[in-house]
């Protein structure tokens, strides 16, 4: 239990230190936004094989958009 508390505090310290770097904070915000979008898309997984191709296209498009957003 103590190890977990230490690691949680270590991670929290790293996050707080990273907040001083605006580019890192911006990337974290972008990542969180895309995580929400991807979760919603996965909840829309098709129930028939005929719709799978369109869904996969949407997944790939979102992933490519995410990669571009991180490079900005």
trRosetta pair geometry for C-beta under 8 A, 3 or more apart (Angstrom, degrees):
i j d omega theta_ij theta_ji phi_ij phi_ji
1 4 5.8 -54 -156 33 35 112
1 5 6.6 34 150 -18 66 104
2 5 5.6 -52 -150 35 36 112
2 6 6.3 37 152 -20 67 104
3 6 5.7 -56 -150 36 32 111
3 7 6.3 26 155 -15 66 106
4 7 5.8 -57 -145 39 31 107
4 8 6.2 33 155 -21 65 106
5 8 5.7 -54 -147 35 31 112
5 9 6.3 26 155 -14 65 107
6 9 5.9 -59 -149 40 30 107
6 10 6.2 34 152 -22 66 106
7 10 5.4 -48 -143 35 35 115
7 11 6.3 35 156 -18 65 103
8 11 5.9 -55 -149 37 29 109
8 12 6.3 31 152 -20 64 107
9 12 5.5 -50 -142 37 33 114
9 13 6.3 39 155 -23 64 104
10 13 5.7 -55 -152 34 29 113
10 14 6.6 28 151 -18 63 104
11 14 5.7 -54 -151 35 34 111
11 15 6.4 35 152 -20 66 103
12 15 5.7 -52 -149 34 33 112
12 16 6.3 31 153 -17 66 105
13 16 5.8 -54 -146 38 31 109
13 17 6.2 31 154 -18 65 107
14 17 5.7 -54 -146 38 31 111
14 18 6.2 31 154 -20 64 109
15 18 5.7 -59 -149 38 29 112
15 19 6.8 43 150 -36 62 96
16 19 5.7 -41 -157 12 35 118
17 20 6.4 -48 -178 17 43 111
18 21 5.6 -58 -165 36 56 106
18 24 4.7 -102 -176 117 101 147
18 25 6.9 152 136 -61 87 74
18 28 7.7 99 130 -36 131 139
19 24 7.9 -108 -82 86 23 110
19 25 5.7 65 -133 -79 54 121
21 24 4.2 54 94 12 113 113
21 25 6.7 163 88 -13 60 86
22 25 5.5 -58 -146 40 36 112
22 26 6.1 38 156 -23 70 105
23 26 5.7 -51 -147 35 31 113
23 27 6.5 31 154 -18 63 105
24 27 5.7 -55 -150 37 32 110
24 28 6.4 34 151 -21 65 104
25 28 5.6 -53 -149 34 33 113
25 29 6.5 34 152 -20 65 103
26 29 5.7 -53 -152 34 32 112
26 30 6.5 33 151 -18 65 105
27 30 5.5 -51 -146 37 35 113
27 31 6.2 38 153 -21 66 105
27 70 6.0 58 -136 -136 101 80
28 31 5.6 -52 -146 36 31 113
28 32 6.4 33 154 -20 64 105
29 32 5.8 -54 -149 35 31 111
29 33 6.5 31 153 -19 64 105
30 33 5.8 -56 -151 35 31 111
30 34 6.4 22 156 -12 66 109
30 66 7.6 140 153 -148 102 72
30 69 5.0 -179 -165 140 133 120
30 70 6.3 175 107 -81 144 64
31 34 5.9 -60 -146 42 30 105
31 35 6.3 38 153 -27 65 104
31 66 7.9 73 -111 -160 55 110
31 70 7.6 51 -67 -90 85 107
32 35 5.6 -48 -148 29 31 116
32 36 6.9 33 153 -18 61 100
33 36 5.9 -55 -160 32 33 111
33 37 6.6 29 147 -16 66 107
34 37 5.3 -50 -145 38 41 114
34 38 6.0 41 155 -20 70 104
34 62 7.1 147 -154 169 95 98
34 65 7.7 178 -115 98 118 95
34 66 4.4 87 -142 -108 157 113
34 69 7.1 174 -55 58 130 148
35 38 5.8 -55 -144 38 29 109
35 39 6.3 33 154 -23 63 106
36 39 5.7 -54 -148 33 29 112
36 40 6.6 28 155 -16 63 105
37 40 5.9 -57 -153 36 30 110
37 41 6.4 29 151 -18 65 108
37 62 6.0 -168 129 -153 121 130
38 41 5.5 -54 -147 38 34 113
38 42 6.3 33 155 -18 67 105
38 59 7.7 69 -135 -136 85 79
38 62 6.2 159 -86 132 77 141
38 63 8.0 67 -99 -74 117 74
38 66 8.0 4 -53 -59 117 145
39 42 5.9 -56 -148 38 30 108
39 43 6.5 33 151 -22 63 104
40 43 5.6 -54 -152 32 33 114
40 44 6.8 25 150 -14 63 107
41 44 5.7 -62 -156 38 36 109
41 55 7.7 144 178 -164 92 86
41 58 6.1 -166 -145 126 123 115
41 59 6.1 151 145 -90 138 73
41 62 6.2 -124 -40 -11 164 164
42 45 5.9 7 -172 -47 50 100
44 55 6.9 -168 113 -126 93 112
45 55 6.6 89 -136 -175 44 155
46 49 7.6 139 110 -87 125 12
46 50 7.7 -134 164 69 144 55
46 51 3.4 -177 -136 92 145 113
46 52 5.3 -133 53 -72 136 54
46 54 7.6 98 -61 61 140 94
46 55 4.9 -141 -22 -28 108 144
47 51 7.4 31 42 43 51 135
48 51 5.2 84 67 8 85 101
48 52 7.7 -125 103 -29 50 83
49 52 5.3 -31 -157 -7 47 124
50 53 7.9 -51 175 16 35 98
51 54 5.6 -57 -166 43 60 112
51 55 5.9 60 140 -24 83 108
52 55 5.6 -61 -147 40 33 111
52 56 6.1 33 157 -21 70 106
53 56 5.8 -54 -146 35 28 110
53 57 6.5 34 152 -22 62 104
54 57 5.6 -52 -154 31 32 116
54 58 6.7 33 149 -19 64 103
55 58 5.6 -53 -154 34 35 112
55 59 6.5 36 148 -20 67 103
56 59 5.5 -49 -147 34 36 114
56 60 6.3 34 155 -16 67 105
57 60 5.9 -56 -146 40 29 108
57 61 6.2 31 154 -21 64 108
58 61 5.7 -54 -144 37 29 113
58 62 6.3 30 156 -19 63 106
59 62 5.9 -59 -151 36 28 109
59 63 6.4 27 153 -18 64 108
60 63 5.6 -54 -146 37 32 112
60 64 6.3 31 156 -18 66 106
61 64 5.8 -55 -147 37 30 109
61 65 6.3 33 152 -20 64 107
62 65 5.5 -54 -148 36 32 115
62 66 6.4 37 151 -23 64 104
63 66 5.5 -51 -151 32 32 115
63 67 6.6 34 151 -19 64 102
64 67 5.7 -50 -150 33 34 112
64 68 6.5 34 152 -17 65 104
65 68 5.8 -55 -151 37 32 111
65 69 6.3 34 151 -22 66 107
66 69 5.6 -55 -147 34 30 113
66 70 6.6 30 155 -20 64 104
67 70 6.0 -55 -152 32 31 110
67 71 6.8 26 153 -18 63 107
68 71 5.9 -62 -155 35 34 110
68 72 7.0 45 150 -35 65 98
69 72 5.9 -43 -158 11 37 117
